[in-house]
């Protein structure tokens, strides 16, 4: 019995575009919306085509090798957000909607200081760690020399040396 339903949209071009979208870090939901398919359809394609499945896995691996670093760099440096708005109007002669104009807006997004702090705290843990070194010492029985040595050690710990 022949399969009932719409013909499959799966072909080399669609597969290539989907793989590219995974490589660029788009979510599964974004990819299926862009491709005009359901999530279940994408799952079927992945299950039925091992080469396609392997290519998606490689694309995702490639994104996770470089994508997060690029995203964090963008947050640290700041970036320009471009918004494009298309205005349409009704053509009285044809009765169809036609493009009346477009507006492009650029907005500078400054550095994200939380991202900067996150990177510094994770890259230079000793210097940028905000955790307090809490310890108590009974100093009543220590000599002056021992107290000076203890103070020097505490200063080194705070400075991260």
N, C-alpha and C positions, 0 to 999 in steps of 0.2 A: 504494500500500500504506500502511495506517495505521501511525503510529508506535507501537512497542511500549514499554511501561514505565509508570512511575507518571505520573499527570497532573502538569503543571507547577505548582509553588507560586507562580510569578511572578504578581503582581498589583500594583495601585497601593499597597496597604497594605504589602506585603512590600518593595517597591521603596523606599518612603518610609522604612521602618525601616532598611534597609541603608544608604541615603544618609545618614541621621542618624548611624548608627554610624561611617561614614567621617568625617563632620564632627566627631565627638567623639574621633577619633584611635584608634579600635580597629583592631587589626591585621586583616588579611584572614582569618587563621585564627580569631580571636575572632568575627568577623562570621559566618562560615559555620557555626560551632558554634552561635551564638545563633539563626541562622535555620533550623538543622536541614537544611542542604544541604551538598553536597560543593563543594570549591574548583573543580572542573571545571564544575560547574553554574553557579556564579557567573561564571566566565570565559565560558561560553556565553551567559549572559544579557547580559553586557557586550558581547560581540561581535555579538549579534543585535539589540540595541536601542541605537541611537545616542543617543537622548535620555537613556536611563538611564546610558550611558557618560559623556556630557557632565556630567550631574548629579553623578556620583561624582567626576569630575575637579574640578569646582567645589567640592564638599564637602571634598576633600582639600586644595585650595588654601586654603580658608578656615581649616581646622585649622592648616596650616603658617604662616598669617599670625599666628595668635594662640595656638595650642595650646602650642608650645614655651615661649613667654614665660610663660604661665600655669603650666606645669609647673615651670619654674625658680623662679618666684615662690613656688610652694608649697614647694619644697625649701628656699628661703632663709628663709621665714617659719615653717616647720614646719606640721604639720597634724594632724588627728585621724583615725585609721584606725578604721573601724567594722567589726566582725565580728559577723555574725548566725549563730547556730547553732540549728537546729531539731531537737528531739528527738522521735522517733516511738516508738510502742509498738504492740503487737499487741492489737487489740480482741478479747477472747475471744468476744463474741457474734457478731460479723460475720466474724472471721478476717482482717480487713484492717488495714493499718497506718494509725494515726491520729496526728495531732500531739498530743504529750503536753505540749509546752512549747517556749518559745523563750528564748534567752539572747542579749542584745546586749552586746557588750563594746566599750568605747572605749579606744583607746590613743593617747596623745599622742606624735607623732613630732617630735622637736626639729629645729631648723635643721640642714641639712647644710653643714658648714663647707667641704667641698671645693667645693660649688656656689657658696658665697659667694666663695671665693677665685677660682674660675674666672671669675665675673662681674666681680669687681674687676680681675683681671688683663687681661681683655679690654676692659673699658670704660675703665679708667684705666691704659693700658699703661705710661706713663712712671713713674708712682708705684708701681704694684704689680707690675711685671715682676721676676721673680726671676733673670733672666739676669744674669750678671756682665759688666761691661764690662772686658774684659781687653785692656790695651794696655801696651806697654813704651816707655819713653823713656830715652834716654841723658842723664842729668842732670849728668854730670860737666862738660859744657861750658857749662851754663846759668848765667846770673847769678842773684843772689838775687831780683831783681825778676821775672825770667822764671819762677823756681821758684814764687814766690807766685802769679803769674798762672795757672800750670799747676795749682796746688793748688786755686785758686778754681774753675777750670773742672771739675776732677774732682769737687769737692763739688756743683756744680750738676748734673753728670751723674748723680750718685748720688741726689740729691734729686728729680730729674726736672723741673728748671726750665728 
